[in-house]
């Protein structure tokens, strides 16, 4: 192994997969920070003439000397290019060094290269707590679906960024809903990530304009099911013989009265309990999904549940506010709980959040601006979509209106 600089390692080897006239191809492998690439030297040699340890062609023939000089030149050129990058203070990776050696324009990126870099940066933000693992998984899934789409649609394994046309968005959408059998909203989610990747490419100077920037992602508003107050009370008062079911029920009811999503509840610790401006107990945290501050006063039932698990052994050992199971187990237990309580709805972690928005808040005349803040939404538009006014609320409002109109009519008749 040849060490050209602190992080550059160069080695030549025979690549027996490629041969010509009984001779095997000589490849150069160079590694930087444990990441490596390989290139063909366009030289071939018989296996018996190759010195594996010394990495040169044995013998003093003219051919052996010519090949060895060529290998020495390649090694020297790689060292030179590496030192150039270091001297200019530019990032040095095996891929960048390969492109520089081959004379490839670093700004000439492919779609897969762009999304790989975007993914790596996103992963760093996840590691620092700025982005969620779920969002990173969506980026990965988009990358894999783009690979299949590119091969099927264009009969190639990758696309150069500068070759991408605006039609790719519509073609990708058609692929997702037909070939992948996905729904419209799922397709839009992946296209939105594609748009972000291409915008990132513009920001990096790899593209002049975003070819799909004008594509408008359209969503079909899903039916957001929630529990009625009667169903919430049924769950709350139900006695369970099995402790694990009682714990899951309590965590679910806690979410119904605070609006916290599963991951946010899972991460809560006693330190998240603070004293609010009203002197009462509040929960203060940042939403895992958006990083938006979320401050929620603890309503009596939620506070009761917190107090119940204050000395719980698991909570104390893990420094957790509540005994929250893994998401898969949690949803499985919710199904069992619904059956035991005679609730015909499919309970999920997100239903509790929607129940908080509608049943607990909006139907009790809490202003939508307050609801938006309690849910940690960045925009009130999100709240308007998330918390649709229920038929019960419409009925309540109309009842009040009828009473007002009736009163006005009585006053008018009295004056007459």
N, C-alpha and C positions, 0 to 999 in steps of 0.2 A: 504494500500500500504506500502511495506517495502522499506526503502531507505538504501542500503548497502554502497554506496559511493556516491560521488557527482553526478555521471552520471548514476548510476545503480539503477534501480527500479525493484522490484520483487513482483509478485502477483500470487496467486493460484486461480483457478476458475474451476467450473464444465463445462465440454464440453458436452452438451446434445446430440450432434450428435453421440457420441459413448457411447454405454451402454452395460452392461453385467449383466444378471440375475436381471434386474430391477434397477441396480445401474449405475451411470454415471461416466465417466472418469474424473480424476482430472488432469488438465494441469497447468504447471508453465509458466508464461509469464514474460520475463524480457526485459527491455527497456534500451537502451544506446543512448544518444543523439537523442531521439525521434524516433529511429528505434528499432523495437521489433521483437522478435521471440518467438515461443511457442514450448514446448516439453511436451510429455506425461510423467507423473510420474509412469505410470503403476499401479496406485491405483484407486479403484472404491468405490463410496459411494452413499447411497441413498440421494436423494435431501433433504428430511426432516431432515437428520442428518448433513447437511453441514451448517456451520456458514459463511454466505457470507461476513459479515463485518469483522469478526475475521480471516477468511480464515483457518479454522481448522474443524475437525470433532467433533461434540458435543457428550457428554456422557463420561462415564468412563469405557466403556467396553474394553476388551483386544484388540479388532480390532481397536477401535477408537484410543487408545494409540499407537498402532503399526503404524498406518497410520500417526498420527501426528508427531511421531519421524522421520519417513521417510521424511516427508515434511520439518522438521527442518534440517535434514541432507542435503537435496537438496539445501536449501537456504544457508546453511553454506558453502557447496562445491562451489556454484556459487560465493559467496563472496571471497572465497579463490583463486579461479582461476582468478577472476577479479584483485585482489591485486597482484597476481603473474605477470600478464601481465603489470600492472602499474610499478611494481618494476624493471622489465627487460627493461622498456622503449619502449615496443612494442606497436603498434597500438591496440586500444581496440574498437571493434565493437560488436554488438549483435551476428552477424554471427560467428565471430572469437571465442567469448566466448562459443557459442553453440558447435562449433567443438572441442574446448579444453575440455569442459565438457564431450562430448561424446567420446573423445579419437580419433577423426578423424584427420588424418595428414593434416595440413594446406596447405601443398604443393600439396595435391591431389585435384586438381581443375577439374571442369567440363568445357565443352565448353561454356555453358551459363554463368557460373560464370566468366570465363575469359573475355568474350565479355562485360559483365556488368561492370566489373572493367575498361576495356579499354574504354568503353563508358563514364563512369563517369570522367575519367581523361581527355578524349577528350573534354567533356563539360566544364571542368575547363579551358582548353586552349582557348575555344571559349569565355568564360566569360572574359578572360584576353586579348582578341583580337589577339591571336596567330593563331587561326584556324577559319574557316568560319562556319556559322550555316548550310549552305548547305551541307558541308562535314559531319557535325554531323548527319544530317538527313539521309545521305547515310549509316552511321554506324548503325543507328537505324533500317533502312529498311533491311539491311543485317541481323541484329539480328533476326528480325521477320521472314524473309524468311528461315533462318537456323532452326528456331523452327518448321516450317511446314515441311521442308525437312527432318529433323531428325525423326519426327514422321512418315512420309510416307516411308522413305527409310529404317529406322532401327527399326521401331515400338516401339520407346522409346521416352520419353520427353526430354532427354538430353544424352550427351556422356561424359565419362571421358576423359580428355585430353590424357592420356597415352594409351587409347584404339583407338585413331584416326589413321587411316591408310592413306597412300598416295592416295589411290583410292578415298578418299572423294572429292578431287578437281574435278575429272572427273565426279563423280556421281552428285555433286552439279551443275556443268555446264549443265549436261543433264537435271536435274530437272528444272533449270531456263529457258531453251529454249523450253522444251516440256510442262511441267505442268504449268509453269508461262507464257508461250508464249512470252518470252523476246527475244530480238535480241542478237547476239553474243557479241557486245560491252558492253551491259548492264550486261550480265552474267559475263564478264571479270571484270567489275567494282566491282561486289559483291565478286568475288573470290579474287580479289586483297586485299579487306578489310579483308577477311578471312585469307589470308596469313599474313597480318600485325598483326592480333590478335594472331595468333599462334607464330609469331616471338616475340611478346610481352610476350607470355607465356614462351618462351625460356629465354628471358632476365630476367624474374622474377624467374627463376629456377623451374618452374612447369613442364617443358619439357626439355629433353636433346637436342633434335633436332627438327627442324620444319618439320613435316611429308609432307607438301605440298610445301616446299621450292624450290624444283626443277620443280614445275609445271610452265610452261611458259604461261603467258597470251598473247593471240594473238588477235590483233585488226584488224577489217576491216576498211580501211580508208573511212570515210564518205564523201559524196559530200558536200563541203563547198561553199555555194552560197554567192555571193557578188554582190554589185552594180557596174555598169559601171560608168565612169565619167559623161556620158550623163544623167544617171538616178540620180546621186547625184545632178547635176545641176538642174534637173527638180524639185526635192524636195526642193532645196535651194531657187529657184525663185518662187515657188508656193505661191500664196496669199490665205490665209484662212480667212473666215469670222468669224469662231469660234476661240476664243482665246486659248482654251485648245489644239486644234489641232496644232495651230501655235507653242505653247510651246513644245509639244511633238516632233514636227518636228525639232525644234531648238536643243533640247537635242540629238536627233538622229544624226543630222548633226554634232554636236559637237563631238560625239563619232566617227563618220566617219573620223574626222580630228585629233583625239587624240588617238584613239584606246582603250579608257577606257571602261571596262565592266560596266554593269548596276550598280552593287553595288558600284563600285569605283566612278562612277559619282554621285550617290546618296549621298555619304559621303563627296564629295568635299565641302570645305569652302573657303572663300576668303583668308584664311591663307595659302592655298595650292599654291597660286600664288606667285612665287618668281622671282627674277632677275637672269637670267642665266649668264654664263661666257661671253656670247656675248653681254651682256647688254640688251637683249630682255626678254620678259615675258615668263616664263616657268611654268609648273605645276609639283610640286614635291609631291609625295605620295608613299605609299607602297601598293602593290596589296593585296586586301583583301583575295584573294584565296591562294596566295603563300607566302605573306609577303615580296616579292621581291621589292626593291626600284624601282620606275618607274619615270623617269624624261623626260618630253615631252615638247619641245618648242611649243608655241602656234602659229600655222599658222594663217594667216590673218583672214580667215573665223571663226575659233574657237575663236580668240580674239574678233572679232566683236560680237559674240554671248555672250561672257562673259560680255562685256561692255553693251550690250542691257539689261541684267538683273541685273545690279549692284545696281539699286535702286528699284527692284521688291519687293513689300510689303511682299510676302510670304518668299522670299529668305532672306530678312533682319530680319524678325521675327524668322526664323528657323536657321539663320546663315548658309545658304546654298549658293553655288555658282550658281546653276541653279534650276529651278522649276521642280523637278523630281517626277512623279507620282509613285504610287505603281507599282510593276512589272506587275501584272495582268492587271491593267488599262492601263499601258504604252503599252503593247503588243496589247491590244484591240484597242487602238487609232491608233497604227501603221498600223493595218489592214485597218482601215477606211481611213487613209492618203494614203496608197498605191492605193486604189480604186479611190480616188479623183485625184490622179496624173497619173492614167493609167499605173501603174507599176504592172506587172503580177507576181511579186515575193512575197514570204511570208516574210515580214519584221519582223525581231526579233532584240532584243538588241545585240545579238552576231554577227549578220550579219554586224553591223556597225564596229565592231572590225576587222572582216575579210576584210571588204572593206578598212579599213585603211592600213592593211598589204599589200594587193595586189594592189588595184586601186591607192591609194594615194602614197604608198611608192615603192613597187617593180616595178611597171610599169613605174615609173618615175626614174628608175635607182638608187634608194637608195640601197646601199650594204646590203646584208642580215644580216651581223653582226650588222649594225646600226638598222635594223628593229627589230632584236632580243632584243636589248637593249631598244628600244622605247616601245616594247610590255611587257617589264618586265619579259622576259623568263629567266629561270635559265640555260637552255641549248639551243644552236643553233639548236639542233636536233628537239626541239619542234617547232621552227620557220619554219623549213623545211617542217614539216608535216602540220603546220597551214596555211602557205602561199604558196600554189602551184603556180607555174608560169603559168600565163594565156595564152591562145592562142594568145591574142593580143600582149603580150610580146614576144612570140616566133616569131610572124610575124614581129615585130619591129626589133628584133635581126637579123632575116634572111634578112630583107631589107638592114640593115647596112652591113651585110656580102656580099650581092650581089654587093653593091656599091663598097666595097673594092676590091672584086675579079675583077669587071669590070675595076677598075682603074689599078690594077696590069696587067691585060691583055693589056690595052692600052699602058702602059709603055713598055711592052715586045714587042708589035708590032712596036712601034716607034723605039726601038733599032734595030729591025730587018731591 
